[in-house]
Amino acid sequence: MALRDLLIAPRAPDPDAGAGRAGRRRAGHPLAAVLGGLRVGRGDRAAATAFAASLGVLAPARDVRAVGVAAGLVAAGRYPAALVCVHAAGDEASGAGLRAPARAAAARLAVSLRARGVDADARGKVVLTELDDDPAASAARALAAAGPLPTVLAVAAREPDLDVLLAAQDAVLVALPPSADPALAELAAAGARDLAPGAASISLALDPVSRALALAGLRAPGVVRSAVEGLVA
């Protein structure tokens, strides 16, 4: 499957295209009632019980787990834990590897997720869950379990239901390899801006050490850290 197919969602004709499109798409979708309980809006946070940032990530299947966990590590910030939901479009997760010892809050969140029928693995402050064959529904269950904690929804394939969930995030980060065609990178960034209030695009090359440290929940690559901090500040 081409990188274009992974990151650029096909668009059906939309007579209401333009400002407010993402909001209309969420409002008429079967997941809208679930989404309504997941997050308070960015403008409402100051007046409501504080919710941490929610972040979407778009990246190739080979990188999406590492980028997602790295983004979760940064988003966790002063919070005790962060949830990262990954949909890697058929790419199998690797087996046991380097893992940071789970923090207490992350371990509790993993237990809560498993009680809801969602597989979860804690590493440091990050809880990673691989979305199942119904990724939108399993993501909605997992995100609801996170409550006010930071969340990351990291996907390697644009699907209509996943786009609805991505549109409910505060911001979307696009991470592409340096070899990506510049026109493709711009299209991906434009698609992200159409989904969420904030968006950023980065060029990222992960060497084996950087990939292992990110997946372990130990260290985020500098470019990911800078981009996430800029989006969720």
C-alpha positions as CSV (number, residue, x, y, z in Angstrom):
1,M,0.0,0.0,0.0
2,A,1.3,3.4,-1.0
3,L,2.2,6.0,1.6
4,R,-0.3,8.3,0.0
5,D,-3.1,5.8,0.7
6,L,-2.0,5.5,4.4
7,L,-2.1,9.2,5.1
8,I,-4.5,10.9,2.7
9,A,-8.1,9.9,3.2
10,P,-10.3,9.8,0.1
11,R,-12.9,12.5,0.2
12,A,-16.5,12.0,-0.8
13,P,-18.3,15.1,-2.2
14,D,-19.5,17.2,0.6
15,P,-22.2,19.8,-0.1
16,D,-21.3,21.5,3.2
17,A,-17.6,21.6,2.6
18,G,-15.9,24.5,4.3
19,A,-15.7,26.0,7.8
20,G,-17.1,23.7,10.4
21,R,-16.9,20.5,8.3
22,A,-15.2,18.5,11.0
23,G,-17.8,19.5,13.6
24,R,-20.7,18.5,11.3
25,R,-19.0,15.2,10.6
26,R,-18.7,14.4,14.3
27,A,-22.3,15.6,15.1
28,G,-23.9,13.3,12.6
29,H,-21.8,10.2,13.3
30,P,-22.9,7.2,15.4
31,L,-19.9,7.7,17.7
32,A,-20.9,11.3,18.4
33,A,-22.5,10.5,21.7
34,V,-19.3,8.7,22.8
35,L,-17.1,11.5,21.6
36,G,-19.2,14.1,23.5
37,G,-18.1,12.5,26.8
38,L,-14.4,12.1,25.9
39,R,-13.1,15.6,26.0
40,V,-14.1,19.1,27.0
41,G,-13.3,21.7,24.3
42,R,-10.0,23.6,24.5
43,G,-11.9,26.8,25.2
44,D,-13.8,25.2,28.1
45,R,-10.9,23.8,30.0
46,A,-10.2,26.8,32.1
47,A,-13.8,26.7,33.5
48,A,-14.1,23.0,33.8
49,T,-12.2,20.2,35.6
50,A,-8.9,20.2,33.7
51,F,-8.5,17.7,31.0
52,A,-5.1,17.1,29.5
53,A,-4.4,17.4,25.8
54,S,-5.6,14.9,23.3
55,L,-3.4,14.3,20.3
56,G,-3.7,12.5,17.0
57,V,-0.7,11.1,15.2
58,L,-0.5,10.1,11.5
59,A,2.7,8.1,10.6
60,P,3.7,5.2,8.4
61,A,3.0,1.7,9.9
62,R,6.7,1.1,10.5
63,D,7.0,4.2,12.7
64,V,3.5,4.8,14.1
65,R,4.1,2.9,17.4
66,A,7.4,4.6,18.2
67,V,6.0,8.0,17.3
68,G,2.8,7.4,19.2
69,V,4.6,6.3,22.4
70,A,7.1,9.2,22.1
71,A,4.2,11.6,21.7
72,G,2.5,10.1,24.8
73,L,5.7,10.4,26.8
74,V,5.9,14.1,26.0
75,A,2.2,14.8,26.4
76,A,2.3,13.1,29.9
77,G,4.3,16.0,31.2
78,R,3.3,16.7,34.7
79,Y,0.5,14.0,34.6
80,P,1.0,10.6,36.2
81,A,0.3,8.7,33.0
82,A,-0.8,8.9,29.4
83,L,-2.7,6.6,27.1
84,V,-1.5,5.8,23.5
85,C,-3.9,4.0,21.2
86,V,-2.3,2.6,18.0
87,H,-3.8,1.3,14.8
88,A,-1.0,0.1,12.5
89,A,-3.0,-1.0,9.5
90,G,-2.0,-4.7,9.6
91,D,1.6,-4.2,10.7
92,E,2.2,-6.8,13.5
93,A,3.5,-5.5,16.8
94,S,6.9,-6.7,17.8
95,G,7.3,-9.1,20.7
96,A,8.9,-8.5,24.1
97,G,11.6,-5.8,24.1
98,L,13.1,-3.0,26.2
99,R,10.5,-1.5,28.5
100,A,10.7,1.2,31.1
101,P,9.3,0.0,34.5
102,A,5.6,0.9,34.7
103,R,4.7,3.8,36.9
104,A,1.9,3.1,39.4
105,A,-0.7,5.3,37.6
106,A,0.1,3.7,34.3
107,A,-0.2,0.2,35.8
108,R,-3.6,1.1,37.2
109,L,-4.8,2.5,33.9
110,A,-3.6,-0.7,32.1
111,V,-5.6,-2.8,34.6
112,S,-8.7,-0.6,34.0
113,L,-8.4,-1.0,30.3
114,R,-8.0,-4.7,30.5
115,A,-11.2,-4.8,32.7
116,R,-13.0,-3.1,29.8
117,G,-11.8,-5.7,27.3
118,V,-9.0,-3.6,25.9
119,D,-5.5,-5.1,25.7
120,A,-3.0,-2.7,27.3
121,D,0.7,-2.7,28.1
122,A,2.3,-0.1,30.5
123,R,5.9,1.2,30.1
124,G,7.0,4.1,32.2
125,K,4.2,6.7,32.3
126,V,2.8,5.5,29.0
127,V,0.1,2.8,28.5
128,L,0.0,1.4,25.0
129,T,-3.0,-0.3,23.5
130,E,-3.2,-1.9,20.0
131,L,-6.7,-1.3,18.5
132,D,-8.6,-4.4,17.4
133,D,-10.5,-5.1,14.2
134,D,-13.0,-2.5,15.0
135,P,-10.5,0.3,15.7
136,A,-12.9,3.2,16.2
137,A,-15.0,1.4,18.8
138,S,-12.0,0.0,20.7
139,A,-10.4,3.5,20.6
140,A,-13.6,5.1,22.0
141,R,-13.6,2.6,24.9
142,A,-9.9,3.2,25.6
143,L,-10.1,6.9,25.4
144,A,-13.1,7.0,27.7
145,A,-11.2,4.9,30.3
146,A,-8.4,7.5,30.3
147,G,-10.6,10.2,31.9
148,P,-8.6,13.4,32.3
149,L,-5.2,11.9,31.4
150,P,-3.4,12.9,28.2
151,T,-4.2,10.7,25.2
152,V,-2.7,9.9,21.9
153,L,-4.5,8.3,18.9
154,A,-1.8,7.1,16.5
155,V,-2.9,5.7,13.2
156,A,-1.2,4.6,10.0
157,A,-4.3,4.5,7.9
158,R,-7.0,7.1,7.4
159,E,-10.4,5.5,7.7
160,P,-13.8,7.3,8.0
161,D,-14.5,6.2,11.6
162,L,-10.9,6.9,12.7
163,D,-11.1,10.3,11.1
164,V,-14.1,11.1,13.3
165,L,-12.0,10.2,16.4
166,L,-9.0,12.2,15.0
167,A,-11.3,15.2,14.5
168,A,-12.2,15.0,18.2
169,Q,-8.5,15.5,19.2
170,D,-7.1,18.9,20.1
171,A,-4.3,18.6,17.6
172,V,-2.8,16.2,15.0
173,L,0.9,15.5,14.3
174,V,2.0,14.1,11.0
175,A,5.4,12.3,11.0
176,L,6.8,11.4,7.6
177,P,10.3,10.0,6.7
178,P,12.7,12.4,5.0
179,S,12.3,10.4,1.8
180,A,8.6,11.4,1.5
181,D,7.7,13.5,-1.5
182,P,7.3,17.1,-0.5
183,A,3.9,17.4,-2.2
184,L,2.7,14.3,-0.3
185,A,3.9,15.9,3.0
186,E,2.0,19.0,2.3
187,L,-1.1,17.1,1.4
188,A,-0.9,15.2,4.7
189,A,-0.4,18.4,6.7
190,A,-3.3,20.0,4.9
191,G,-5.5,16.9,5.8
192,A,-4.4,17.2,9.4
193,R,-5.3,20.9,9.5
194,D,-8.8,20.0,8.2
195,L,-9.2,17.4,11.0
196,A,-8.2,19.3,14.2
197,P,-7.8,22.8,15.6
198,G,-4.0,22.5,15.7
199,A,-1.7,20.5,13.4
200,A,2.0,20.1,12.7
201,S,4.1,18.1,10.3
202,I,7.6,16.8,10.9
203,S,10.3,14.9,9.0
204,L,11.5,12.0,11.1
205,A,14.2,9.4,10.6
206,L,14.4,6.8,13.4
207,D,17.6,4.9,13.9
208,P,17.4,1.5,15.8
209,V,18.4,3.1,19.1
210,S,16.0,6.0,18.9
211,R,13.2,3.6,17.9
212,A,13.9,1.3,20.8
213,L,14.1,4.1,23.4
214,A,10.9,5.6,22.1
215,L,9.0,2.3,22.1
216,A,10.3,1.6,25.6
217,G,8.8,4.8,26.9
218,L,12.2,6.0,27.9
219,R,13.0,8.9,25.5
220,A,11.3,10.8,22.8
221,P,13.2,12.0,19.8
222,G,13.9,15.7,20.0
223,V,11.9,16.6,16.9
224,V,8.9,14.8,18.3
225,R,9.3,16.5,21.7
226,S,9.5,19.9,20.1
227,A,6.5,19.4,17.9
228,V,4.3,17.9,20.6
229,E,5.2,20.6,23.1
230,G,4.3,23.2,20.5
231,L,0.9,21.6,19.9
232,V,-0.3,20.9,23.4
233,A,1.2,23.9,25.3
